[in-house]
Amino acid sequence: MARIRAFKGLRYDSSKAGPLGDLLAPPYDVIDARQRAELAAASPHNCVHVILPEAPAGAEDPLAKYRAGAEAFARLEAEALIRDAEPSLYVYHQRFESEGQTYVRKGLVALIELTRFGQGPVLPHERTLAGPKLDRLELMRACDAHLELVFGLFPDPERRWQAAVEPALAEPDLELDWGGIHHQLWRVADPGVVATVEGILADKNIYIADGHHRYETMCSFRDELEAAGRGDAARWGMIYLSSLDDEGLVVLPTHRLVHGLASCELPALLEQLSPWFEITRAPMPNDAAALRQLLVDAGAERAAFALAVPGADALELVTLRPDFDPAAAGLGELPAALARLDVALLHELVLERGLGITKQAQADKTNIRYEKSTAAALAVARGSDPGDTQLVCFMNATPVRDVVAVCDSGEVMPQKSTFFYPKIPTGLVFRTIAGPGPTAD
């Protein structure tokens, strides 16, 4: 099923590049303009110069920024990076806090044989959009490298992969506190350990947790390189893998803020939802913890979410009726994995049918903003700087078991259905793609 292998990664050499804390960056798609400026100012070798390049002043060619990214990556190779001498797996731990509890998520960075969604063991759970994929493809073409990590999950209830690598972990090759998280990375080059881990993964499916666009982009680049006779290296892409059964696997909710509609009348919407949902009014919680508990309790047995108009002193708890019939609700075409899933029901029955926000408008974010912070979404609902928000949709986190069920069904969830926390930073390791002849791996 899933084929992985070790590779000779490119990593920052702090003796040349400076403190690693000045060099890492979050994934490109969560960096806003202010943070990009801060990261770029931290060091000329910060990887944000590569993953979010800026075109030279006055440049009119739309590809100019990608050439700037390639030039920045070439400078990194020359001035700040070293290539490991032996093919390696890179074991990576993140220690972090969430909801007052400390977790350690354990995983490893490797190469995976690239297969299109639906044609191999790598399975998606969310839709992807054309724009981000083209953007990443242009950057990948310019740099001829894999710069950013996809986050994949695989079943391993016995934690066999951890037992296999544990004897090879001594002093970490990288250790720092960055972004409120403690990071550790070990390079594992022992051929026996590598072979054992490859064997453990061989019969597994890989479920994409984060980085759907980046994975599909690697597949597209693979197709281009193979057509150009670029050899074996084109078949492999860089990925971070962790276990579905890892004790540090944390999924947080992503809330929806509706805006820009000609009309958004909550009473009429609730009336339309009443055949399918039980609706209960509750006082607006005072803090995020209370709101999270309210949602968890409401969704303990059935799909549930909450709706609120900014400035109101109450919210509406919307809980799926026990006798809900997807076919009677006009959702008979949805597979069982989606038909009772809160985020799918919200998008189908509330956003599309109730408010008239089409799937295309959802994909284009025409009338929806996504908010990962429960506290920030609650502040909007309580009337603190609501801006143009007309309706706040509070969500529970999607359980991992539901993510797996959707993947196995061959279907996908609406975009932004999951938020696996924390994100994987860029800059831990890079991978160049060699031309004909011996590969860099």
N, C-alpha and C positions, 0 to 999 in steps of 0.2 A: 504494500500500500504506500505509505509515506517513505520516501527515500531521503535521508539527510546525509551530510558529510561535513568533515572539518575543512577549514580553509586557512590560508595565510592572511590574516586580517591586517589592516592598517590601523594603527592606534596612535594617539597623541603621545609624544615624548615630552614630558613636562620640563625636562632639562633644556629643551629648545623652545618649547611653546609657551611655557609659563604655567601658572596654577590651573589645574583642570577645571576648577570652579568658574574660571573665566572663559572656558572653551566650549562647554556643553550648551545645548539649547533644547527647549521643548520641541515636540513635533511641529512641523511648519504650520499646520492648519489650526493651531491654537495660539499662534503668536500674532498679537496685534501690532499696530505701527509703533506705539510707545515702547512696547517690550522689544521689538526688533531694534529700535534705536539704542536701547540700553545694552542689549547683547552685543551689538556691533561695536559700541564704544568700549566694552569691557576688554576686548582684545582684537587685533587685526586677524588673529587666527581663530576667532570664534566661528563655529561651523554655520552660524546664521548667514554669514557672507556667502556661503555655498548654497544652502537649502532655500533661502529667500533672497536671491541676488537682486541688486538694483542696477538698472541700465545706466551707463554714463549720462551725464547731463546733456541734453540736446539730442540724444539718440532717438531716431524715429523707427528703426527696424524693430519689430516686436520680438525678434529673437535676440536682441542685444543683451537683454538681462540674463539670458541663459548662457551666452558666451562669457558674461561677467562672472557667472557662477563657476564655469569651467576654469577660468583664469584663477579664481579664488581657490578652487580645489587644487590646481597645479601648484600654487604657492604653498598650500598646506603640505602637499607631498614633498616639496623641496625643503621646506623650512620647519615643519612642525610634526611630521608623522614618521613613524618607523613601521617597517613591515616585519611581522613575525616570521622567523626562519622555518618553523614547522607548521604543517596544517594543524589547526587547533579548534576545539570547541571552547566557547567563552561562557562559563557559568556566571550568572548574574543574580545577585540578591538585592532586594529593596526592603529596608525596614522603615515602616511608616505608621502613622496613627490615623484612625478613622473612627468617628463617633466615640471618641474617648478610649478606644482599644488599640493596642499595638499589634501589628502584623508583620510578618516577613514573607514576601512572595519570592519564590525561588524558580529560576528558569535558566535557559541557556540560549546562546546565539550560535546558529549553525547555518549551513546552506541547505536548501530544500529543492528537490527537483520540481520544477514549475509545471503545473498542469492547470488548464483552464477550469473555472468553476463548472461543475457538472460532468467533467471528463476525468476526474481522478479523486484522490483522497482529501484534497483541500476544499473545504466547504464554507460558503458565506452565510451570513445571517441578515445582512442589510443591503439595500439597493445602493448602487453607485451612480455617480453623475459624470457626464462626459467632460465638463470643463476642468475639474481637478485632475482627471486622468491625463488629459492633453498637456496640462501644465507640468505635471511630473514627468511625462514622457519626454518633453522637450529638454528638461533639465538632465534627465538620464542620458539622452543622446549626446548632449553637449559634454557631460563629464565622463561618459563611458564608464560609469561606476554605479554601484548600489550604495546610496548614502544614508538611507533611513530604514528603520526596522519596522517590519510588519509584526504584529503580535498574534500568535497562534496558540491554541489550546489542544491538548490531547488527553485521552483517558489513561490514567495510571494509578488506580486506587491503592496499589501496594507500594507506591512511590519507588519503583524499581530504578528509575533513572537517577534519583537522588542517592540511593545506596551505591550505584555504580560509580558515581563521580566523587563521592565523599572522601575516599582515601587519597584522591589526587589533590585535594584542597588544603594548601598550607597557608602561607602568607598571601593575601590578595595582591594581584597586580595593580589593582586600582581600589582606592577606598577614600571616600569623601562624603561630607554632608553638603547637599546641594538641593535647593528648592524645597527645604523642609523634610527631606528624605535622606536616609543613610544608604549609600550605594557601595556595593562591593562587587568586584569582577575578578575572576580567576581564569587564567589560560590553561586549558587541559589538552596536552599534546600526546599523552601516552596512547600508542596505537591500540593497545588492548582495551583501554577504557572507552576510546572512541568507537571501536568495533562493537562493544557491548551496548552502548547507547544507540548506535545505529540499529542494532538488532531489536532493541526494545521498541523503537518507533516504527519498525518495519510493517507491523500489522495494524497500525493506528490510522484513524481519520484525524485530520487537522481542522479544527474549527477556528475561523478567523474571528478574533475578538476585537481587534482594532487595526486599521490600515487596509481596508478593502480596496481603496483606490490605488494604494501603493503596490499591492499584490497584483492587481490586474494590469498595472503599468509595467511591472516586471515581465509579465507574460507577453505583453505586446512588444516590448523591447526584445525579448527572447525570439519572437517570431521574426523580427527584422534582422537580428544578428544571424539566425540560422539561415535565412534566405540569402544573406551576404556571405555565407560560408565561414562564420566566425567560430565554429568548433564547439567543443563540449562545454566550455564555460558558459555559453549562452543558456544552457538548460537549467542553470541553478540560480536561485535567488536567496538573499540574506533574510533571515527571520529570527525572531525571538520566540521561544517555545516554553510554555509552562503547563502544568498539569491541571486538568479540570478538577482534580481532587486536592489541589494545593491548599493548605490551611490559610495562606495569605491572599487568596483570590477574593477580591472585593469588587462588587458592582454597585454603583450609585445611580440614582434616578436622574433623568433629564426632563425638566419641566418645559411646558410650551406656553409662550406668550403670544396671544392672537392680537393682531393689529391691522389697521388699514381697510376694514370692511365698511361698506356703506351702512350696514346695520348689524348689530350684535345684541339681540335681546335675550337675556338669560331665561326669563320665565317661559318664553315661547320655545326655547331650546329644550328646557327641562320637560315641558309638556310633550314634545316630540320624542324624548328619550324614555318617557315613563312606561311604555309597554315592555321595555326590555330591561329596565334598571329600577331598583329601589333607590329612592332619593330622600336623603335626610339632611336637614339643615343643622349645622353645628357652629358654635361661636368661633370666630377667627382666632386661631392659636396665637399665643403671645411670642413664641419662639420656634425656631426650626426643629428642635428636638421634639416638642409637643406635636407639631405638625407631622413629622415623620412617624411618630407612634400612632397618631390618629389614622394615617393612611395604612400603616402595617396592620393595625387591628381590623380596619374595614376590609382589607384584602386578604385576610387570613385564610378564607375558604374559597372565595370567588374573586374575579377581576374587579378592581375598584380604582377609582381616581376621584379627584375633587375639582370643582369649578368655582371660581370666584371672580366677581367684578371688582376692579381696583377701587378702594375706598369703602367697600362694604364692611359691616361689622360681623359678617357670617360667611361661611362657605357652604357649598352643597356637596355632600358625599354621595357619589354615584356608584352603586354596587350592583353587579350583574344579578338578575333574578335567578333563583335556583332552577326554575323551569325554562330557562332561556333556550329558544330553538333558533339556531343560526339560519336555517332555511326560511323560517317564518319572518325573520328580520331581513330577508333578502341577501343573506351572506352565505348561501349554500355553496357558492363556488370557492369559499375559503377552506383550506384544509383544516383538520381538527387541531393541528398545532397552533393555528392562528385564531380560530373562530371564538375562543374564549380568553384570548390574551389581551390584557388591558390596553397596551399601546396600539395594537391593531384595531381594537374596537373604538378607541378614541379617534383614530385617524379615519376609520370607515364611517362610523355613525355620528360622531360629533363634528369633526372638522369638515369632512366631505359632504355628507348628507345633511347634517344639521346647519352648518354655516356656509356651505357652498364653496369651500376651498378645495379645488380640484387636486388630483394627484400631481399634476404638473406644477400647480402653484405651490403645493407642499414641497416638491423637489426643488423648486426655485426659491423657496423661502420668501415668497411674495407677501404672505400674510402671517408668517410664523417666525418667531425668534426662539432659540433654544437656550435655556438657562440651566446650567449644571448646579448652581448653588441654591440649595433649598432656602437659605436665609435671604438671598437676594430676591428670589421669586416671591417669598412671603412679604418682603418689604414692598414690592410692587403691589401685591394684593391689599396690603394694609394702607396703601395710598401714599407711600413715601416715594415721590418722584416716579409716578407710573408712566410718564411720557405719553405715548399714543397707544398704550396697551388697553385693549378692550375686554379681554378675558384671560385669566390665568388658569392653566390646566396643571394641577399638581399630580405627579406620578409617583408610583412605587418603582423601585429598582426591578428590572426584569431578572428573575432567577436564572441561574446558569442552566438548570435543567430544561427550561423553556427555550433558551438559545439553542441548545443541542437538538431539541425536538424539532425546531423550525429548520435547522440545518439539515437534519436527517430526512425531513419531508421534501427537500428540494425547493422549498419556498424561501422567501426573505421577509424580514420585518420592515416596517417603515424606517426611514433614516433616523439616526440619533435615538435608536431604541435602547441602546446600552451605553454605559460609561464605566469601563473597567478602570479602576483607580489603583495606583497612580499610572500616569502615562510613562512610556519608555522614552528617555531622552535621546536625542541625536548627538553623536560624537563619541559613543563608547567604542565603536569599531566601524570601519568602512571596508568596502570591498571593491577593488578595481576589476574590470573585465578585460582579460587579455585578448589579443587578436589571434590569428592563426599560429599554430605551434604550441609550445608549452604554455600552460595557463598560469596565472598568478596564484592560483589556489594550490 
